[in-house]
């Protein structure tokens, strides 16, 4: 009697349970498959973004990563900037890669920020004496930029981590070291660069900054300007950046005020304030806009 088939009702119930079980099993299988696929996609993203696997760039980042894992896996001394050290062959290869980054960075950016962090930090920590002062400064700037753009650097297989880079910066000299600038008077310390200077702007400059050195792109010479003005008569037909580069070649003063458009500081007092900013702070460019004491709007560089 125990082995007898149940009634039709009980069979329907068993069948429904079987369907429910099958549906549940199929759903679990699909979920596991989806989860597995998600893990695979996640792994792919991690490998591409963090490990730079198959990233098309000027450098073979796969080779750089192998270099990092094989040749730069030795523990560093406690007083060194990074916690890893490279073999002599590894250091030589890392320096070659860092120099390539420095060379190519003038014309392009790199898709593998983590790899740039590794190469430049190793170069600055263990090969700074092989770099010129300009290369070392440029490497520090690029390293800081790459650190901001890193992708999961601390969770990746790259041996250099954020802690190491910050420690390296703490032990390094400032990227840009400015000598002290003594200003006897503004007239001999500042040059105005005006790539495109119409007559109305020239008149305003003469009125507000009498005697100041000016290099201007003009169509005609400015009456009553005197010997302190130099002219570029072809500036209107050339790109502004190219004109500024040529104008800068004629600058002999420690400070330059670049005038774009028609906005000017109100006078010598505002110019003196800008010079004070550049003298007292570690900035390379003071840029506007600001509102002067006379409530005048200024947009300056």
C-alpha positions as CSV (number, residue, x, y, z in Angstrom):
1,X,0.0,0.0,0.0
2,X,2.9,2.4,0.7
3,X,4.1,2.0,-2.9
4,X,0.7,2.7,-4.4
5,X,0.4,5.7,-6.7
6,X,-1.4,8.6,-5.2
7,X,-4.7,10.0,-6.2
8,X,-4.9,12.3,-9.3
9,X,-5.0,15.3,-7.0
10,X,-1.8,14.3,-5.2
11,X,-0.1,13.7,-8.5
12,X,-1.0,17.2,-9.7
13,X,0.4,18.6,-6.5
14,X,3.6,16.5,-7.0
15,X,3.9,17.7,-10.5
16,X,3.5,21.3,-9.5
17,X,6.2,20.9,-6.9
18,X,8.4,19.3,-9.6
19,X,7.8,22.3,-11.9
20,X,8.5,24.7,-9.0
21,X,11.7,22.8,-8.1
22,X,12.8,22.8,-11.8
23,X,12.0,26.5,-12.2
24,X,13.9,27.3,-9.0
25,X,16.9,25.2,-10.1
26,X,16.9,26.8,-13.5
27,X,16.7,30.2,-12.0
28,X,19.6,29.4,-9.6
29,X,21.6,28.0,-12.5
30,X,20.9,31.2,-14.5
31,X,21.8,33.3,-11.5
32,X,25.1,31.4,-11.0
33,X,25.8,31.7,-14.7
34,X,25.1,35.4,-14.6
35,X,27.1,35.8,-11.5
36,X,30.0,33.9,-13.1
37,X,29.7,36.0,-16.2
38,X,29.6,39.2,-14.1
39,X,32.8,38.0,-12.3
40,X,34.4,37.3,-15.7
41,X,33.4,40.8,-16.9
42,X,34.6,42.3,-13.6
43,X,37.8,40.5,-14.0
44,X,38.2,41.7,-17.5
45,X,37.6,45.3,-16.4
46,X,40.1,44.9,-13.6
47,X,42.7,43.4,-15.9
48,X,42.3,46.1,-18.5
49,X,41.9,49.2,-16.2
50,X,44.1,48.2,-13.3
51,X,46.6,45.8,-14.8
52,X,46.5,47.5,-18.3
53,X,46.2,44.1,-20.0
54,X,46.1,44.5,-23.8
55,X,46.0,48.3,-23.5
56,X,47.0,49.8,-26.8
57,X,49.5,52.5,-26.0
58,X,53.0,53.7,-26.8
59,X,54.5,51.3,-24.2
60,X,53.8,47.5,-23.9
61,X,52.3,47.7,-20.4
62,X,52.1,43.9,-20.2
63,X,55.9,43.8,-20.4
64,X,56.1,46.6,-17.9
65,X,53.9,44.7,-15.5
66,X,56.0,41.5,-15.9
67,X,59.1,43.6,-15.2
68,X,57.4,44.9,-12.0
69,X,56.4,41.5,-10.8
70,X,59.7,39.7,-11.6
71,X,62.5,42.2,-11.3
72,X,61.0,44.7,-8.7
73,X,59.9,42.4,-6.0
74,X,62.7,42.8,-3.5
75,X,62.1,44.4,-0.1
76,X,63.7,47.8,0.3
77,X,65.6,49.1,3.3
78,X,63.6,51.0,5.9
79,X,65.1,54.4,5.0
80,X,64.3,54.1,1.3
81,X,61.4,55.9,-0.4
82,X,59.7,52.9,-1.8
83,X,59.0,49.5,-0.1
84,X,60.2,47.6,-3.1
85,X,63.6,47.5,-4.8
86,X,64.5,46.4,-8.4
87,X,67.3,44.2,-9.6
88,X,70.0,46.1,-11.5
89,X,68.5,44.8,-14.8
90,X,65.0,45.8,-13.7
91,X,66.1,49.3,-12.6
92,X,67.8,49.8,-16.0
93,X,64.7,48.7,-17.8
94,X,62.4,50.9,-15.6
95,X,64.6,53.9,-16.3
96,X,64.4,53.3,-20.0
97,X,60.6,53.1,-19.7
98,X,60.5,56.3,-17.6
99,X,62.5,58.2,-20.1
100,X,60.2,57.1,-22.9
101,X,57.2,58.4,-20.8
102,X,59.0,61.7,-20.4
103,X,59.8,62.0,-24.1
104,X,56.3,61.0,-25.3
105,X,54.4,62.9,-22.7
106,X,55.0,66.2,-24.6
107,X,52.7,65.1,-27.3
108,X,50.3,62.5,-25.8
109,X,48.7,61.1,-22.7
110,X,49.0,57.5,-21.5
111,X,46.1,55.0,-21.0
112,X,47.8,53.2,-18.1
113,X,48.1,55.5,-15.1
114,X,49.1,52.6,-12.8
115,X,52.0,51.7,-15.1
116,X,53.2,55.4,-15.3
117,X,53.1,55.5,-11.5
118,X,55.3,52.5,-11.3
119,X,57.9,53.6,-13.8
120,X,58.3,57.2,-12.7
121,X,58.3,56.4,-8.9
122,X,61.0,53.8,-9.4
123,X,63.0,56.2,-11.6
124,X,62.7,59.1,-9.0
125,X,63.4,56.8,-6.0
126,X,66.5,54.9,-7.4
127,X,67.6,56.7,-10.6
128,X,67.1,60.4,-9.9
129,X,70.9,61.0,-10.3
130,X,70.6,59.8,-13.9
131,X,67.9,62.4,-14.8
132,X,68.6,66.0,-15.5
133,X,67.0,68.6,-13.2
134,X,64.3,69.3,-15.9
135,X,63.6,65.6,-16.3
136,X,63.3,65.0,-12.6
137,X,60.9,68.0,-12.2
138,X,58.8,66.8,-15.2
139,X,58.7,63.3,-13.8
140,X,57.4,64.5,-10.5
141,X,54.6,66.5,-12.2
142,X,53.6,63.5,-14.3
143,X,53.8,61.2,-11.4
144,X,51.5,63.3,-9.3
145,X,49.0,63.5,-12.3
146,X,49.1,59.8,-12.8
147,X,48.5,59.2,-9.1
148,X,45.3,61.2,-9.4
149,X,44.2,59.2,-12.4
150,X,45.1,55.7,-11.0
151,X,42.6,52.9,-11.2
152,X,42.5,50.7,-8.0
153,X,46.2,51.0,-7.7
154,X,46.3,49.8,-4.1
155,X,44.2,46.7,-4.9
156,X,46.1,45.8,-8.1
157,X,49.2,43.7,-8.7
158,X,51.4,46.7,-9.3
159,X,54.1,46.7,-6.5
160,X,54.1,50.5,-6.0
161,X,51.2,51.8,-3.9
162,X,49.7,55.2,-3.1
163,X,51.5,55.1,0.3
164,X,54.9,54.7,-1.5
165,X,54.3,57.6,-3.8
166,X,53.2,60.0,-1.1
167,X,56.2,58.9,1.0
168,X,58.4,59.6,-2.0
169,X,57.0,63.1,-2.4
170,X,57.5,63.8,1.3
171,X,61.2,63.0,0.9
172,X,61.6,64.9,-2.4
173,X,62.5,68.5,-3.1
174,X,59.8,70.7,-4.4
175,X,59.1,70.2,-8.0
176,X,59.5,73.8,-8.9
177,X,62.0,75.8,-7.0
178,X,61.8,79.5,-7.5
179,X,64.7,81.8,-6.7
180,X,63.9,84.8,-4.6
181,X,63.0,87.8,-6.8
182,X,63.9,91.3,-5.6
183,X,61.7,94.0,-7.1
184,X,63.2,97.5,-6.9
185,X,60.4,99.0,-8.9
186,X,57.5,97.8,-11.1
187,X,58.7,99.7,-14.1
188,X,61.9,97.6,-14.4
189,X,60.3,94.3,-13.2
190,X,57.2,93.8,-15.4
191,X,56.6,93.4,-19.1
192,X,53.1,93.5,-20.6
193,X,52.5,91.0,-23.4
194,X,49.5,91.9,-25.6
195,X,49.2,89.6,-28.6
196,X,46.5,91.7,-30.2
197,X,46.4,95.3,-29.2
198,X,43.9,97.6,-30.9
199,X,44.3,101.4,-30.6
200,X,41.8,101.7,-27.8
201,X,43.5,99.1,-25.6
202,X,46.9,100.7,-26.4
203,X,45.6,104.1,-25.2
204,X,44.3,102.5,-21.9
205,X,47.7,100.8,-21.3
206,X,49.5,104.1,-21.8
207,X,47.2,105.8,-19.4
208,X,47.3,103.2,-16.6
209,X,50.9,102.0,-16.9
210,X,53.0,104.8,-18.1
211,X,56.7,103.8,-18.7
212,X,56.0,100.1,-18.4
213,X,57.6,97.8,-21.0
214,X,55.1,96.5,-23.5
215,X,55.4,94.0,-26.3
216,X,52.2,94.3,-28.4
217,X,50.8,93.0,-31.6
218,X,49.6,96.1,-33.4
219,X,48.6,97.2,-36.9
220,X,50.2,100.6,-36.5
221,X,52.7,102.0,-34.1
222,X,51.3,103.7,-31.0
223,X,51.8,107.5,-30.8
224,X,53.6,108.7,-27.7
225,X,54.4,105.2,-26.6
226,X,58.2,105.8,-26.5
227,X,61.1,103.3,-26.5
228,X,59.5,101.0,-23.9
229,X,57.1,99.6,-26.5
230,X,58.0,96.8,-28.9
231,X,55.8,95.8,-31.8
232,X,54.7,92.7,-33.8
233,X,53.0,93.9,-36.9
234,X,52.1,90.4,-38.1
235,X,50.5,89.2,-34.9
236,X,46.9,89.5,-36.2
237,X,47.5,86.9,-38.9
238,X,49.2,84.3,-36.6
239,X,47.9,82.0,-33.9
240,X,47.9,83.6,-30.4
241,X,50.1,80.9,-28.9
242,X,52.7,81.2,-31.6
243,X,52.8,85.0,-31.1
244,X,53.2,84.7,-27.4
245,X,56.1,82.3,-27.8
246,X,57.9,84.8,-30.0
247,X,57.1,87.7,-27.7
248,X,58.5,85.8,-24.7
249,X,61.8,85.6,-26.4
250,X,62.1,89.3,-26.0
251,X,61.2,89.4,-22.3
252,X,64.0,90.4,-19.9
253,X,62.0,91.1,-16.8
254,X,61.2,88.6,-14.0
255,X,57.5,89.1,-14.3
256,X,55.1,89.1,-17.3
257,X,51.5,90.3,-17.5
258,X,49.7,88.7,-20.4
259,X,46.7,90.7,-21.6
260,X,44.1,88.8,-23.5
261,X,41.0,90.5,-24.8
262,X,40.5,94.0,-23.5
263,X,40.4,93.6,-19.7
264,X,43.1,95.4,-17.7
265,X,44.1,95.8,-14.1
266,X,43.0,99.3,-12.9
267,X,46.5,100.6,-12.4
268,X,49.9,100.2,-10.9
269,X,48.5,99.4,-7.4
270,X,46.7,96.3,-8.7
271,X,49.8,95.3,-10.7
272,X,51.9,95.6,-7.5
273,X,49.4,93.2,-5.7
274,X,49.9,90.6,-8.4
275,X,53.7,90.8,-8.2
276,X,53.3,90.4,-4.4
277,X,51.4,87.2,-4.9
278,X,54.1,85.7,-7.1
279,X,56.8,86.8,-4.7
280,X,55.2,85.4,-1.6
281,X,53.5,82.2,-2.7
282,X,54.7,79.0,-4.4
283,X,52.6,79.6,-7.6
284,X,53.8,79.9,-11.1
285,X,50.9,81.9,-12.5
286,X,48.4,84.3,-10.9
287,X,45.2,84.3,-12.8
288,X,41.8,86.1,-12.7
289,X,39.2,87.0,-12.5
290,X,39.1,89.3,-9.4
291,X,37.3,92.4,-8.4
292,X,39.6,95.3,-7.4
293,X,39.1,97.7,-4.5
294,X,37.3,100.1,-6.9
295,X,34.8,97.3,-7.8
296,X,36.4,96.9,-11.2
297,X,36.3,93.5,-12.8
298,X,39.7,92.1,-13.9
299,X,40.5,89.0,-15.9
300,X,44.3,88.7,-15.8
301,X,47.1,86.2,-16.1
